[in-house]
Amino acid sequence: MSETQKSKDSEVTIFLENLESTDSEKFTMIKLLREVVFEVDPDISEKIMYGGIMFTANEDFGGIFVSQK
């Protein structure tokens, strides 16, 4: 994976690698949004849920989801 922060979750890593190879514009947006999340708290965890990336602190609090449009 390019300059993206490596995820601790293998499913997130695969999701990001696939997105990077199929849609570089969406990948770039997700990469930047993830950087913002991890700047706020580097201990936040992430997982694949509902077809996107869900962020969790003590409980799920938000996510990033992409669509075709």
N, C-alpha and C positions, 0 to 999 in steps of 0.2 A: 504494500500500500504506500502511496506517496507520502507527503508530509503530514498526513493525518495522525493525530494522537492515537496510538494503538489502544484498542479496547481490551479490557480484561475478559470480556465475554466473546467467545469464539463466534457465536451467531451474529453479533454486531459487526465483528471484523469481516465476516463473509458478506454480510449485507452491504457494508461500505465498499468492499472490493468490487462487488458486482455493480454497484451504482457508479463507481468511478469508471468502470470499463464501458458502461452503457449510456450514461448521461452525465457528462462532465460538469454541466451547468448546475444541475441539482446536487451533485456531489460537492461542488464548491460551496454552495449555500449551507448544506448540512455540516460540512467541515467547519465553517465559520461559526455556526450556531453552537456546535459542540464545544468549540474553544471558549465561547462566552460562558456556557454552563460550567465548564471545569475551571475557569478563572474564578467564579463565585465560590466554588467548593470542590477542590480536587478529589475529595473522598466520595463524591456522588457516584453511584453505580448506574449502569445502563443495561438494558436487555431488549430483546426483540419482543414486541407485543402489538397486536392489532395491525401488523404489517409495517411497523415503524420502530423507532427507537424510543423507549420509555425510560425516563430518568427517575431514580429512587434515592431518597435520603433515608429517613425512617419509614417512609411510605412513598408510593408513587405520587409524583407531583406534576408531571408534564412530559411531553414528548415531541418528537419531530416525525412528521409523516409526509411522504411524497406521493404525488399522483401523476398520472400521465399528462395532465394539463397544468 
